[in-house]
Amino acid sequence: MTEHIEIREQEEGVQARENLSQKRRRRKMRKNDWELQTMVWLGVLFVAVFCYAPLFGIILAFKDGNNVLNIMNAILYGDWVGWENFRSFLADGEFIDVMLNTLGLNGLMMLINFPAPVLFALLLNELKPVRFKRTAQTISYLPHFLSWVVFGGIISALVNTDTGVLNALLVQSGLVSAPVDIIGDLKYFWGLIIVTSLIKGIGWGSIIYLAAISGVSKDLYEAAEIDGANRLQRVLHVTLPGIAPSVVTFFLLSVSGILNSTVEHILVFQTQTNLSRSQVIDTMVLQYGLNHGMYSYATAIGLFKSVIACGLLVMSNLLCKKLTGKGVY
């Protein structure tokens, strides 16, 4: 009986020491990591202010707030109009053209621009000379740090019909007989947007995939090499399966954002001559919301786009889980 009591006391003593040690570790952790906690709370505050607080304004889509001076009064005291703003958007003569432009342009961008950073990351990973590899990475990252206004100005100068270097080269090489208005001509606008987006984003977009590749175990490459796999086979059977979760995640996000367009990117190259091919949902929201003061109408368009994007995310996630067994949630 005495032995049992002593054993029990020893166990309680060990448990008490462990609890005390855990409390000390927790206290030390809180004390040493206040900088990280501050950074986290700043991020939470940013999301709360700029992502969750504006959700209050969604109510404007169901009220009559067009051409009002005080938007807050329209949100709080405006007359309810139900689905009238949504009906007006669906009945708008621009609706079909805007949806076709949005889906067509963003669909092509996803088809071309989504796999490009993955392929670029795979190619960079296969480069052996370290200096050349770092130089290529740095050059590919640089366009990302230029604003679309600056980058668009550079592209506009290059393709200018009178002084552009690109047109001069095309004419001198005999590919065209006269300078081509790449920005103003309707048939070139989508290609211009896709190419400029690719140049600006391919390097920056490859960073996450390079990080994922660095996490693939070297033992797998060695085992594949011992089994006689060449470089292409190692990429297909080791590297790609290793980064598949990252690729699937970003693919799902790309599908859900197929209705989203970079407004400043479109506006830099948008002119009256190419408006029929350059008008997308986001530029339409900007046009009606800020230029015409139709706040309720613009809010309804934005809410319509968000609901469609949410549905696309759910459906693409279910499809990916069925096909690959992987998804965002």
KATA-V432773 format. One record per residue. RES is the residue in one small letter. OMEGA is omega in whole degrees, -180 to 180 (none if undefined). D_LAST is the distance of its C-alpha to the last C-alpha in whole Angstrom. Layout:
RES	OMEGA	D_LAST
RES	OMEGA	D_LAST
This chain:
m	180	54
t	180	55
e	179	53
h	-180	50
i	180	50
e	179	50
i	-180	47
r	178	45
e	178	47
q	178	46
e	179	42
e	178	42
g	178	43
v	180	41
q	180	38
a	179	40
r	178	40
e	179	36
n	179	35
l	179	38
s	178	36
q	179	33
k	179	34
r	180	36
r	178	33
r	180	31
r	179	34
k	-179	34
m	179	30
r	-177	31
k	-175	34
n	-173	33
d	-179	30
w	178	31
e	179	30
l	179	27
q	177	26
t	179	28
m	180	26
v	-178	23
w	174	24
l	176	26
g	178	22
v	178	21
l	179	25
f	-180	24
v	-179	21
a	-176	22
v	-171	25
f	-179	24
c	-176	21
y	-180	21
a	179	25
p	179	25
l	178	23
f	-178	27
g	179	28
i	-179	26
i	-179	29
l	179	31
a	-178	30
f	180	31
k	178	35
d	-179	38
g	-180	37
n	175	39
n	175	42
v	180	42
l	-179	43
n	-177	41
i	-179	37
m	177	36
n	178	39
a	179	38
i	-174	34
l	-171	36
y	-179	39
g	180	39
d	177	39
w	177	36
v	178	36
g	-176	33
w	-174	32
e	-180	35
n	178	33
f	177	31
r	179	33
s	179	35
f	-179	33
l	180	32
a	-179	36
d	180	37
g	180	38
e	-170	36
f	-176	33
i	-180	33
d	-179	34
v	179	32
m	178	29
l	177	30
n	-178	30
t	-178	27
l	-179	25
g	-178	28
l	-179	28
n	176	24
g	178	24
l	179	26
m	178	25
m	-180	22
l	-176	23
i	-172	26
n	179	24
f	-179	21
p	-176	22
a	178	25
p	178	24
v	179	22
l	180	26
f	178	28
a	178	26
l	179	27
l	178	30
l	-179	30
n	-179	29
e	179	32
l	-179	35
k	180	37
p	-175	39
v	-178	38
r	179	40
f	180	39
k	-180	35
r	178	35
t	179	38
a	178	35
q	-178	32
t	180	34
i	-179	36
s	180	32
y	-171	31
l	-178	34
p	-179	33
h	-174	30
f	173	32
l	176	34
s	-180	34
w	178	34
v	180	37
v	-179	39
f	178	37
g	176	38
g	178	41
i	180	41
i	180	40
s	178	42
a	-179	45
l	-176	45
v	180	45
n	-175	47
t	-177	50
d	-174	53
t	-176	52
g	179	49
v	-177	49
l	179	46
n	178	49
a	178	52
l	180	50
l	-180	49
v	-178	53
q	179	55
s	178	53
g	-180	54
l	175	50
v	-179	51
s	-180	55
a	179	54
p	-177	51
v	177	48
d	-174	46
i	-179	43
i	-175	41
g	-177	44
d	-177	43
l	-172	41
k	-180	40
y	-170	39
f	-179	37
w	178	33
g	178	34
l	-180	35
i	-178	32
i	-178	30
v	-179	33
t	176	33
s	179	29
l	-179	29
i	-175	32
k	-171	30
g	-172	27
i	-179	27
g	-179	28
w	180	26
g	-178	23
s	-175	24
i	-177	23
i	-180	20
y	174	20
l	177	23
a	179	22
a	179	19
i	-180	22
s	178	24
g	178	22
v	-176	23
s	177	25
k	179	29
d	180	30
l	178	28
y	-180	30
e	179	33
a	179	32
a	179	32
e	177	35
i	179	37
d	176	36
g	-180	37
a	176	34
n	-174	35
r	179	33
l	180	32
q	178	31
r	177	29
v	-175	27
l	-171	26
h	179	25
v	-174	25
t	-177	23
l	176	21
p	-179	19
g	-180	19
i	-178	17
a	179	15
p	179	12
s	-180	13
v	-180	15
v	-180	12
t	-178	10
f	175	13
f	178	14
l	178	11
l	178	12
s	179	15
v	-180	15
s	180	14
g	-176	17
i	177	19
l	-180	21
n	176	22
s	175	25
t	-171	26
v	-178	29
e	177	32
h	-180	31
i	-175	32
l	-180	35
v	-176	37
f	-177	38
q	176	38
t	178	41
q	-178	43
t	-180	44
n	-174	40
l	-178	39
s	177	38
r	-175	36
s	-179	35
q	179	34
v	-175	30
i	-176	28
d	177	28
t	177	32
m	176	32
v	179	31
l	-178	33
q	-177	36
y	-176	36
g	-176	35
l	-175	37
n	-176	40
h	178	40
g	180	39
m	-171	37
y	-180	35
s	179	33
y	180	33
a	178	31
t	178	29
a	178	28
i	179	28
g	179	25
l	176	23
f	180	24
k	-178	22
s	179	19
v	178	18
i	180	18
a	178	16
c	177	13
g	178	14
l	179	14
l	-180	11
v	-178	9
m	180	12
s	177	11
n	178	8
l	180	9
l	179	12
c	179	11
k	177	9
k	-175	13
l	-174	15
t	-177	13
g	-179	11
k	178	8
g	180	6
v	180	4
y	none	0
